[in-house]
Amino acid sequence: MTALTPEELLTTTRAVRKRLDLQKPVEIELVRKCIEIAQQAPSASNRQNWHFLVITDQVKKNSLSDLFRKGWQSYIDSPTSVAKTISSDDPKKSESQRKIYESAKYLVDNLRKVPVFVIPCIEGRTDGSNVPVVVQSAIWGSIAPAVWNFMLAARLYGLGTTWTSFHLLFEREAAKLLNIPYEKVMQVALLPVAYYKGTSFKPAPRDTIEKILHTNSW
Ligand SMILES: Cc1cc2nc3c(=O)[nH]c(=O)nc-3n(C[C@H](O)[C@H](O)[C@H](O)COP(=O)(O)O)c2cc1C
């Protein structure tokens, strides 16, 4: 594998689903290395109050995959689902939404075969009533950079991942399965981890910067 430049790493780390190699085992040592890199991320007051659950047990992966499928079904039935935007007026947008739908469905159908799941967690919860934005920001802001560091490190070592959240619709059930103290610790994602097939990841089409950049005033 040729070494990636830092810019290539930052612009070609994609959501990998169909190109996950479901046959090739993943060494746990490599996953540990990615978690060590995740630990270099910033956290509010340097609390480092993150946790990473690494799941290789097939029975647990099956149960999580069932919760994931139930979450997908609820999402697909919801008005904001990608399935509802496939027929937008913009053909380009429609096409990209269709691809995401197909790829996400593939992951739902094959999740249990992915060698390793990683569930990043953070101490604290934001789903109670009246959590001030500053506290929400400290909690989510203390885990999102670590998760992204993990995903970048994985890409560097030839592993594909996708940030997924469908199983969170059944977070309590997943917490019970994995002995996570639900009242004190929030799961934030489920990252399927497998070697990726091929190396030709490209920067993704994104909105123009004019749409999102505001200088001095909104
Ligand atoms: C907070 C968050 C939640 C996501 N949840 C899911 C999910 O449940 N299932 C899935 O297949 N992809 C999920 N994704 C992946 C996005 O669909 C993906 O990042 C997006 O389509 C852009 O694709 P790219 O990363 O390849 O550029 C999620 C991404 C984020 C950041």
The ligand as a MOL file (V3000), in Angstrom:
LIG
                    3D

  0  0  0     0  0            999 V3000
M  V30 BEGIN CTAB
M  V30 COUNTS 31 33 0 0 0
M  V30 BEGIN ATOM
M  V30 1 C -23.6680 11.1910 12.8490 0
M  V30 2 C -23.6270 10.2500 11.6560 0
M  V30 3 C -24.5160 9.1850 11.6060 0
M  V30 4 C -24.4850 8.2850 10.5530 0
M  V30 5 N -25.3030 7.1930 10.5800 0
M  V30 6 C -25.2140 6.2570 9.5950 0
M  V30 7 C -25.9380 5.0350 9.6980 0
M  V30 8 O -26.6530 4.7650 10.6690 0
M  V30 9 N -25.8040 4.1400 8.6840 0
M  V30 10 C -24.9800 4.3520 7.6220 0
M  V30 11 O -24.8810 3.4800 6.7380 0
M  V30 12 N -24.2650 5.4930 7.5050 0
M  V30 13 C -24.3520 6.4450 8.4680 0
M  V30 14 N -23.5680 7.5860 8.4020 0
M  V30 15 C -22.6350 7.7750 7.2640 0
M  V30 16 C -23.1040 8.8700 6.3010 0
M  V30 17 O -24.1720 8.3860 5.5250 0
M  V30 18 C -21.9130 9.2920 5.4080 0
M  V30 19 O -20.8840 9.8260 6.2060 0
M  V30 20 C -22.3270 10.3310 4.3820 0
M  V30 21 O -23.2400 9.7670 3.4600 0
M  V30 22 C -21.1430 10.8840 3.6030 0
M  V30 23 O -20.4360 9.8420 2.9690 0
M  V30 24 P -18.8490 9.8610 2.9450 0
M  V30 25 O -18.4220 9.8350 4.3860 0
M  V30 26 O -18.4270 8.6210 2.2160 0
M  V30 27 O -18.4260 11.0880 2.2620 0
M  V30 28 C -23.5790 8.4890 9.4650 0
M  V30 29 C -22.6740 9.5690 9.5170 0
M  V30 30 C -22.6830 10.4210 10.6090 0
M  V30 31 C -21.6670 11.5360 10.6600 0
M  V30 END ATOM
M  V30 BEGIN BOND
M  V30 1 1 1 2
M  V30 2 1 2 3
M  V30 3 2 2 30
M  V30 4 2 3 4
M  V30 5 1 4 5
M  V30 6 1 4 28
M  V30 7 2 5 6
M  V30 8 1 6 7
M  V30 9 1 6 13
M  V30 10 2 7 8
M  V30 11 1 7 9
M  V30 12 1 9 10
M  V30 13 2 10 11
M  V30 14 1 10 12
M  V30 15 2 12 13
M  V30 16 1 13 14
M  V30 17 1 14 15
M  V30 18 1 14 28
M  V30 19 1 15 16
M  V30 20 1 16 17
M  V30 21 1 16 18
M  V30 22 1 18 19
M  V30 23 1 18 20
M  V30 24 1 20 21
M  V30 25 1 20 22
M  V30 26 1 22 23
M  V30 27 1 23 24
M  V30 28 2 24 25
M  V30 29 1 24 26
M  V30 30 1 24 27
M  V30 31 2 28 29
M  V30 32 1 29 30
M  V30 33 1 30 31
M  V30 END BOND
M  V30 END CTAB
M  END
